[in-house]
């Protein structure tokens, strides 16, 4: 999700509310989003809500379907594969560009993130780990040296957030943490080529796990069914 602006219009408020419904799992892929439901929840008219829904559709959070309205977007295996391939390439490039600029203060924040992530994994606190995971990747690429990479990655990560990430694949928590530790160690050693290689492997593993989980939760229709 985008940072909270200093001033929020009613459309901004509706947009963030709908994003929150999606990220919390209240509205799963394929679920219908109605302007009336959001209007009643926020106490605002339906006009800014329609504006918010159009913006979310443009960003890929929802799909506008004839005779149905807005539904939470669902990505198939090919789309998820493409998104994670892009995340892999751009994430690796970001750390190669940003890595040489990391100072001790940033490295200390990465270390602190790893320690907090260990606690979240030990407690199987999926929501906290999801937040820390986003923070970890932000620390790696949100620098002046890789701002375009960061913007693109933020957009790509919001797409897969629709499928709940670790909430959908909780068994990935420990694996993801181990991969983060490896990336951190490579960065601390100033071996940014290795860090980039590990990021590529990390994103590939995350994509495969999500595709496999979605295949189980949404099995293909039997032959002859549509």
Sine and cosine of phi, psi and omega as CSV:
sin_phi,cos_phi,sin_psi,cos_psi,sin_omega,cos_omega
0.00,0.00,0.47,-0.88,0.01,-1.00
-0.97,0.24,0.42,-0.91,0.02,-1.00
-0.86,0.50,0.48,-0.88,0.02,-1.00
-0.93,0.36,0.84,-0.54,0.01,-1.00
-0.94,0.33,0.34,-0.94,0.01,-1.00
-0.91,0.42,-0.57,0.82,0.04,-1.00
-0.82,-0.58,0.76,-0.65,-0.03,-1.00
-0.91,-0.41,0.81,-0.59,0.14,-0.99
-0.97,0.24,0.16,-0.99,0.05,-1.00
-0.90,0.44,-0.55,0.83,0.06,-1.00
-0.91,0.41,-0.67,0.74,0.06,-1.00
-0.87,0.50,-0.70,0.71,-0.02,-1.00
-0.87,0.50,-0.70,0.71,0.00,-1.00
-0.91,0.42,-0.66,0.75,0.00,-1.00
-0.86,0.51,-0.75,0.67,-0.03,-1.00
-0.93,0.37,-0.56,0.83,0.04,-1.00
-0.89,0.45,-0.71,0.71,-0.01,-1.00
-0.92,0.40,-0.66,0.75,0.07,-1.00
-0.86,0.51,-0.65,0.76,0.03,-1.00
-0.89,0.45,-0.63,0.78,0.06,-1.00
-0.87,0.50,-0.65,0.76,-0.03,-1.00
-0.95,0.32,-0.74,0.68,-0.07,-1.00
-0.93,0.37,-0.50,0.86,0.00,-1.00
-0.98,0.18,-0.21,0.98,-0.05,-1.00
1.00,-0.01,-0.02,1.00,0.04,-1.00
-0.89,0.45,-0.59,0.81,0.06,-1.00
-0.87,-0.49,0.96,-0.28,-0.06,-1.00
-1.00,0.05,0.28,-0.96,0.07,-1.00
-0.78,0.62,0.76,-0.65,-0.03,-1.00
1.00,-0.09,-0.26,0.97,0.00,-1.00
-0.96,0.29,0.56,-0.83,-0.01,-1.00
-0.99,0.11,0.67,-0.75,0.09,-1.00
-0.95,-0.33,0.89,-0.46,-0.02,-1.00
-0.96,-0.27,0.60,-0.80,0.03,-1.00
-0.90,0.44,-0.55,0.83,-0.01,-1.00
-0.90,0.44,-0.70,0.72,-0.01,-1.00
-0.86,0.50,-0.71,0.70,-0.02,-1.00
-0.94,0.35,-0.62,0.78,0.02,-1.00
-0.87,0.50,-0.70,0.71,0.00,-1.00
-0.92,0.39,-0.58,0.81,-0.02,-1.00
-0.94,0.34,-0.59,0.81,-0.10,-0.99
-0.97,-0.23,-0.26,0.97,-0.03,-1.00
0.94,0.33,0.57,0.82,0.04,-1.00
-0.81,-0.58,0.24,-0.97,-0.01,-1.00
-0.95,0.31,0.19,-0.98,-0.07,-1.00
-0.99,0.15,-0.27,0.96,-0.04,-1.00
-0.88,0.47,-0.79,0.61,0.04,-1.00
-0.92,0.40,-0.41,0.91,0.03,-1.00
-0.94,0.35,-0.65,0.76,0.06,-1.00
-0.89,0.46,-0.63,0.77,0.04,-1.00
-0.89,0.46,-0.68,0.74,0.01,-1.00
-0.90,0.44,-0.66,0.75,-0.01,-1.00
-0.90,0.43,-0.64,0.77,0.05,-1.00
-0.89,0.46,-0.65,0.76,0.02,-1.00
-0.91,0.40,-0.66,0.75,0.02,-1.00
-0.91,0.41,-0.57,0.82,0.06,-1.00
-0.91,0.41,-0.64,0.77,0.01,-1.00
-0.90,0.43,-0.52,0.86,0.00,-1.00
-1.00,0.01,-0.05,1.00,0.07,-1.00
1.00,0.00,0.12,0.99,0.01,-1.00
-0.97,0.25,-0.59,0.81,0.00,-1.00
-0.75,-0.66,0.30,-0.96,0.08,-1.00
-0.88,-0.47,0.63,-0.78,0.03,-1.00
-0.99,-0.16,0.90,-0.43,-0.07,-1.00
-0.92,-0.39,0.68,-0.73,0.01,-1.00
-0.86,0.51,0.69,-0.72,0.06,-1.00
0.92,0.40,0.08,1.00,0.01,-1.00
-0.84,-0.54,-0.74,0.67,-0.07,-1.00
0.96,-0.27,-0.53,-0.85,-0.06,-1.00
-1.00,0.03,0.76,-0.66,0.11,-0.99
-0.78,-0.62,0.51,-0.86,0.03,-1.00
-0.89,0.46,0.74,-0.68,-0.07,-1.00
-0.90,0.44,0.54,-0.84,0.12,-0.99
-0.79,-0.61,0.77,-0.64,0.03,-1.00
-0.98,-0.22,0.65,-0.76,0.10,-1.00
-0.99,0.10,0.05,-1.00,-0.05,-1.00
-0.85,0.52,-0.65,0.76,-0.03,-1.00
-0.91,0.41,-0.65,0.76,0.01,-1.00
-0.92,0.39,-0.67,0.74,0.01,-1.00
-0.91,0.42,-0.65,0.76,0.05,-1.00
-0.85,0.52,-0.69,0.72,0.00,-1.00
-0.91,0.42,-0.70,0.72,-0.02,-1.00
-0.88,0.48,-0.71,0.70,-0.02,-1.00
-0.95,0.33,-0.49,0.87,0.10,-1.00
-0.90,0.43,-0.66,0.75,0.05,-1.00
-0.92,0.40,-0.68,0.73,0.05,-1.00
-0.86,0.52,-0.65,0.76,0.00,-1.00
-0.88,0.47,-0.77,0.64,-0.05,-1.00
-0.92,0.39,-0.73,0.69,-0.08,-1.00
-0.97,0.26,-0.59,0.81,0.06,-1.00
-0.89,0.45,-0.65,0.76,0.03,-1.00
-0.91,0.42,-0.69,0.72,0.03,-1.00
-0.88,0.47,-0.65,0.76,-0.02,-1.00
-0.87,0.50,-0.69,0.72,-0.04,-1.00
-0.95,0.31,-0.51,0.86,0.06,-1.00
-0.93,0.37,-0.59,0.81,0.03,-1.00
-0.97,0.23,-0.67,0.74,-0.11,-0.99
-0.99,0.12,-0.55,0.84,-0.13,-0.99
-0.73,0.68,-0.77,0.64,-0.03,-1.00
-0.88,0.48,-0.28,0.96,-0.01,-1.00
-1.00,-0.06,-0.13,0.99,-0.04,-1.00
-0.89,0.45,0.78,-0.62,0.11,-0.99
-0.98,-0.21,0.04,-1.00,-0.07,-1.00
-0.90,0.43,-0.53,0.85,0.01,-1.00
-0.89,0.45,-0.68,0.74,0.02,-1.00
-0.93,0.37,-0.66,0.75,0.01,-1.00
-0.89,0.46,-0.60,0.80,0.04,-1.00
-0.91,0.41,-0.60,0.80,0.06,-1.00
-0.91,0.40,-0.61,0.79,0.05,-1.00
-0.90,0.43,-0.68,0.73,0.05,-1.00
-0.86,0.50,-0.71,0.71,-0.01,-1.00
-0.90,0.44,-0.61,0.80,0.04,-1.00
-0.89,0.46,-0.67,0.74,0.02,-1.00
-0.88,0.47,-0.69,0.73,-0.01,-1.00
-0.91,0.42,-0.68,0.74,0.04,-1.00
-0.91,0.42,-0.59,0.81,0.02,-1.00
-0.92,0.40,-0.61,0.79,0.05,-1.00
-0.86,0.50,-0.68,0.74,0.01,-1.00
-0.91,0.42,-0.66,0.76,0.00,-1.00
-0.90,0.43,-0.65,0.76,0.02,-1.00
-0.92,0.40,-0.67,0.74,0.00,-1.00
-0.87,0.50,-0.57,0.82,-0.01,-1.00
-1.00,-0.04,0.00,1.00,-0.07,-1.00
0.79,0.61,0.68,0.73,0.01,-1.00
-1.00,-0.01,1.00,0.00,-0.12,-0.99
-0.90,0.44,-0.70,0.71,-0.06,-1.00
-0.88,0.47,-0.69,0.73,0.02,-1.00
-0.91,0.42,-0.65,0.76,0.00,-1.00
-0.91,0.41,-0.61,0.79,0.05,-1.00
-0.86,0.51,-0.68,0.73,0.02,-1.00
-0.90,0.43,-0.70,0.72,-0.01,-1.00
-0.92,0.39,-0.56,0.83,0.05,-1.00
-0.89,0.46,-0.71,0.70,0.05,-1.00
-0.89,0.46,-0.65,0.76,0.01,-1.00
-0.90,0.44,-0.66,0.75,0.00,-1.00
-0.86,0.52,-0.75,0.66,-0.04,-1.00
-0.94,0.34,-0.51,0.86,0.09,-1.00
-0.91,0.40,-0.68,0.74,0.03,-1.00
-0.87,0.49,-0.54,0.84,-0.01,-1.00
-0.96,0.28,-0.58,0.82,-0.19,-0.98
-0.84,-0.55,-0.12,0.99,0.01,-1.00
-1.00,0.05,0.97,0.24,0.04,-1.00
-0.72,-0.70,0.31,-0.95,0.04,-1.00
-0.86,0.52,-0.40,0.92,-0.05,-1.00
-0.97,0.22,-0.26,0.96,-0.07,-1.00
-0.60,-0.80,0.68,0.73,-0.06,-1.00
-0.91,0.41,-0.61,0.79,0.03,-1.00
-0.93,0.37,-0.63,0.77,0.07,-1.00
-0.87,0.50,-0.69,0.73,-0.02,-1.00
-0.88,0.47,-0.70,0.72,0.00,-1.00
-0.89,0.47,-0.70,0.72,-0.01,-1.00
-0.91,0.40,-0.69,0.73,0.00,-1.00
-0.90,0.44,-0.62,0.78,0.03,-1.00
-0.87,0.50,-0.67,0.74,0.04,-1.00
-0.91,0.42,-0.70,0.71,-0.01,-1.00
-0.90,0.43,-0.64,0.76,-0.02,-1.00
-0.93,0.38,-0.53,0.85,0.02,-1.00
-0.92,0.39,-0.51,0.86,0.01,-1.00
-0.91,0.41,-0.74,0.68,-0.03,-1.00
-0.97,0.24,-0.30,0.95,0.08,-1.00
-0.88,0.47,-0.42,0.91,0.03,-1.00
-0.84,0.54,-0.54,0.84,-0.03,-1.00
-1.00,-0.04,0.21,0.98,0.17,-0.98
0.96,0.27,0.02,1.00,0.10,-0.99
0.75,0.66,-0.91,-0.42,-0.08,-1.00
-0.94,0.34,-0.36,0.93,0.09,-1.00
-0.92,0.40,-0.53,0.85,0.04,-1.00
-0.99,0.14,-0.50,0.86,-0.06,-1.00
-0.77,-0.64,0.92,0.39,-0.08,-1.00
-0.89,0.46,-0.41,0.91,0.01,-1.00
-0.93,0.38,-0.20,0.98,0.02,-1.00
-0.99,0.17,-0.16,0.99,-0.10,-1.00
-0.82,0.57,-0.84,0.55,-0.06,-1.00
-0.90,0.43,-0.64,0.77,0.01,-1.00
-0.90,0.44,-0.70,0.71,0.00,-1.00
-0.88,0.48,-0.69,0.72,0.01,-1.00
-0.87,0.49,-0.70,0.71,0.01,-1.00
-0.87,0.50,-0.64,0.77,0.02,-1.00
-0.92,0.38,-0.64,0.77,0.07,-1.00
-0.87,0.49,-0.67,0.75,0.01,-1.00
-0.87,0.49,-0.67,0.75,0.03,-1.00
-0.90,0.44,-0.66,0.75,0.03,-1.00
-0.90,0.43,-0.70,0.71,0.02,-1.00
-0.86,0.51,-0.70,0.72,-0.02,-1.00
-0.89,0.46,-0.65,0.76,0.02,-1.00
-0.91,0.41,-0.65,0.76,0.02,-1.00
-0.91,0.42,-0.68,0.73,0.02,-1.00
-0.89,0.46,-0.52,0.86,0.02,-1.00
-0.99,0.12,0.00,1.00,-0.04,-1.00
0.89,0.46,0.43,0.90,0.05,-1.00
-0.99,-0.15,0.99,0.16,-0.13,-0.99
-0.97,0.25,-0.41,0.91,0.10,-1.00
-0.91,0.41,-0.67,0.75,0.04,-1.00
-0.92,0.38,-0.67,0.75,0.02,-1.00
-0.86,0.52,-0.66,0.75,0.02,-1.00
-0.90,0.44,-0.66,0.75,0.03,-1.00
-0.88,0.47,-0.66,0.75,0.00,-1.00
-0.92,0.38,-0.58,0.81,0.05,-1.00
-0.91,0.42,-0.66,0.75,0.04,-1.00
-0.86,0.51,-0.71,0.71,0.02,-1.00
-0.91,0.41,-0.62,0.78,0.00,-1.00
-0.88,0.47,-0.75,0.66,-0.01,-1.00
-0.93,0.38,-0.61,0.79,0.03,-1.00
-0.88,0.47,-0.71,0.70,-0.01,-1.00
-0.89,0.45,-0.65,0.76,0.01,-1.00
-0.90,0.44,-0.67,0.74,0.00,-1.00
-0.91,0.42,-0.69,0.72,0.01,-1.00
-0.89,0.46,-0.68,0.73,-0.01,-1.00
-0.89,0.46,-0.66,0.75,-0.01,-1.00
-0.92,0.38,-0.68,0.73,0.02,-1.00
-0.88,0.48,-0.70,0.72,0.00,-1.00
-0.89,0.45,-0.65,0.76,-0.01,-1.00
-0.92,0.39,-0.66,0.75,0.01,-1.00
-0.92,0.38,-0.52,0.85,0.05,-1.00
-0.91,0.41,-0.55,0.83,0.02,-1.00
-0.97,0.25,-0.69,0.72,-0.07,-1.00
-0.98,0.21,-0.39,0.92,0.02,-1.00
-0.76,-0.64,0.94,0.35,-0.05,-1.00
-0.87,0.49,0.49,-0.87,0.01,-1.00
-0.90,0.43,0.53,-0.85,0.02,-1.00
-0.92,0.38,0.57,-0.82,0.04,-1.00
-0.86,0.51,0.39,-0.92,-0.01,-1.00
-0.81,0.59,0.75,-0.67,0.02,-1.00
0.99,-0.12,-0.32,0.95,0.03,-1.00
-1.00,0.02,0.44,-0.90,0.07,-1.00
-0.75,-0.67,0.00,0.00,0.00,0.00
